[in-house]
Every structure is written in C-alpha cells, then in structure tokens.
Amino acid sequence: MKTISVIGAGVMGRGIAYSAALANFNVTLHDISEQSLQNAKQQIEKDLNKSIDRGYAKEEDRQLIANIHYTTSLEEAGREADLVIEAVLEDMALKIEVFQKLDQLCPPHTILATNTSTMSPTEIGAQTKRANQTIAMHFFNPVPRMKLVEVVRGLDTSDETYEKVKQAALQMNKEVVEVNEFPGFVTSRMNCLIGNEAMNMLMEGVASAEDIDKALKLGLNHPMGPLELADLVGLDSRLRNMQYLYETLGEKYRPCPLLTKYVKAGKLGRKSGEGFYKYD
C-alpha cells in the first residue's frame, strides 16, 4: 500500500493527511471547497513548523509534507488510491453518497475506509459493490499526536482488508485496536456517556464547567476534561453522534438538552470561538 487519499479537509482530514505523509505514503487531500484546501495546507505547514521547533519532526520532513497533493476533483483523488479514508461530516446519507461515488471512481483493489466515530461501516459498505473492502478507521484528534486507531470490521469486511488497513495504521506509527462493529465502537460509547453526564451536571448546577473538567483530570487522571474535549471535537459533531447512539442504543444516550441548546445558538466549541468555554 503506497497511495492514500483523504476525503474532507477539515480538522480530522488534514490531520490524517499530515500523518500519512510523514509515514512516507503518497497522499492526496480532497475537499469540495478550494478555500478549505488552502486552509488545510496552511495549517499543515504551521503544524509541521511547530513539530520541528519542538523536536518531534525533522527538517527533511518538509519535503514529505510538500508532496501532499490537494484537489477538488474526487475522480483525481480516487484514480490511483490504494486506500481512501473518508473524513466528512458525521451524516450517514453524506457518507453513503461519497462511498458510492468512490466505488465507481476507484480501481478494483482500492480499500474504502470511513473515519466515523460511531456509524456503521456495514451499512455504508452495503451501498457499494465492495463491502468486503469497506472498513472503519477511527482516528483521534489531534491525529498527529494521538496514538490510537480503532479499526472496525463491518459484517462483510475481509481478513485481507483488515490486515492491509492495520499495516497502514502501524506504518503511520499508530497503535491498533480491532473492533467488531457495534454502534459507537469502544471509545465513542464511553466518551459520549461521560461527556453527556458532564453536560447534565453543568445544566443541573452541580459544578462549573471548569471544576467538572478539573475533577476528572485530577481525580480520574483524564488528560482532558469532558467539556473541553467536546469543545475540541465540535458540539455539532458531538450532537450528531449522540443522536445516532440514542437512535441505535437507547435512552441512556439521549442528548443533554444543554448540548442541543448550545448548537442551536451556534456555540459549537473551538471552531466557532465559543462553546462551554470562550476562545480567542
């Protein structure tokens, strides 16, 4: 496996492209927006400069990053890819649309992976003619620093597909957890529950956002509080995840009303400048 295309130039997509390029893959980053691609390119270069300054990357890595190809053409992104990783919004209809197009555009050997944190690779793969080559690769934000990838098998995912994807993740210097598909996989089921309960406690006035996060960081040794993590992920993305888990797993995943209210108000977290915290 030599060539990886990433679909979607948002925070996750550009992080995956960055990590794949540093692992010496040929990388194409696709988005329907030229502006999003320009923003992604600037952020990737900024992240590399920081990594070099801190000793996490080397000067010679600049050429690997410079080799990332940016395109608004899905046909161009899929044409020679060995692995395509989709990183669009957490919306099942959108993901299926992207996969169906890729199924038509990509060579027969291409593996199609979704970076979803909750949704079904079985359902997505069933809408293509390569269900055995469809899988989920759940990366974590920020991708270059987070070590884990959940590799999630769909019902029809072949052993060969799993092994190739696992090796690609290992080449990207990640640790792999093998998951048999179930809504929310491993981490999202737990993370959404913890985050939702933190939001309920904030709504009930149990403690401030700062003290809830501080309690979990210092008392339970979490590296980041659940509310600041939700802000980082994006409250709109978290709400979509909660709604999906509520529909598939039941009442305990009912989204906190405060989360719904914040999203309606446009308070989406870091990307909008305000969520449970305010950002410059």
C-alpha positions, 0 to 999 in steps of 0.5 A: 500500500503506497497511495492514500487519499483523504476525503474532507479537509477539515480538522480530522482530514488534514490531520490524517493527511499530515500523518500519512505523509510523514509515514512516507505514503503518497497522499492526496487531500480532497475537499469540495471547497478550494478555500478549505484546501488552502486552509488545510495546507496552511495549517499543515505547514504551521503544524509541521513548523511547530513539530520541528521547533519542538523536536518531534519532526525533522527538517527533511520532513518538509519535503514529505509534507510538500508532496501532499497533493490537494484537489477538488476533483474526487475522480483525481483523488480516487484514480490511483488510491490504494486506500481512501479514508473518508473524513466528512461530516458525521451524516450517514446519507453524506457518507453513503453518497461519497462511498458510492461515488468512490466505488465507481471512481476507484480501481478494483483493489482500492480499500474504502475506509470511513473515519466515523466515530460511531456509524456503521461501516456495514451499512455504508459498505452495503451501498457499494459493490465492495463491502468486503473492502469497506472498513472503519478507521477511527482516528483521534484528534489531534491525529498527529499526536494521538496514538490510537486507531480503532479499526472496525470490521463491518459484517462483510469486511475481509481478513485481507482488508483488515490486515492491509488497513492495520499495516497502514495504521502501524506504518503511520506509527499508530497503535491498533485496536480491532473492533467488531462493529457495534454502534459507537465502537469502544471509545465513542460509547464511553466518551459520549456517556461521560461527556453527556453526564458532564453536560447534565451536571453543568445544566443541573448546577452541580459544578462549573464547567471548569471544576467538572473538567478539573475533577476528572483530570485530577481525580480520574487522571483524564488528560482532558476534561469532558467539556473541553474535549467536546469543545475540541471535537465540535458540539455539532459533531458531538450532537450528531453522534449522540443522536445516532447512539440514542437512535441505535442504543437507547435512552441512556444516550439521549442528548443533554438538552444543554448540548442541543441548546448550545448548537442551536445558538451556534456555540459549537466549541473551538471552531466557532470561538465559543462553546462551554468555554470562550476562545480567542 
